[in-house]
């Protein structure tokens, strides 16, 4: 019943982090707190997605490749003291790479998607 609660909390944290990035877009960098909220939210979302994908597909390897590898990528990005624009672009690049990887994995039969 509450299986998607971590995903919802993570996405709410991402929204707060993005709000700070937009509000302070002209600053040299975001505060450590704003980067932390954004990073923890995004990493939490990716980790939740990896667990859900691994359980539903009953295969760990594809889930570890993506979205699993996105978690340390986000951690590294958050440790860098980037400008809000560069930080947001780097996070977007991680997510875009994940979508491309997921499409590749699906086309090669490594992961399955739900039929709607």
C-alpha angles and dihedrals in degrees: 000000000000097000094117096047094098089053092050093048091047093051091049089054090049089052092052091047092049091048089057091046090053095043091050097036094128094052122101092242143347121258117261089250094055091046089048094052092047093044096045091046094049094042090047091052092049092047091049090049091050092052093046092047092047093050096044096045093037088223122109101188098067090045091051092050092050132037089002096067090052091070097067090038090058091046091055092047091051092051090058113085096228130164114263091254094050091044092052091046092050091050090048090050090054091052094045090050087051093053091049091048091048092051090049092049092048094049090052093049095247094123134026128217127210116261112232 
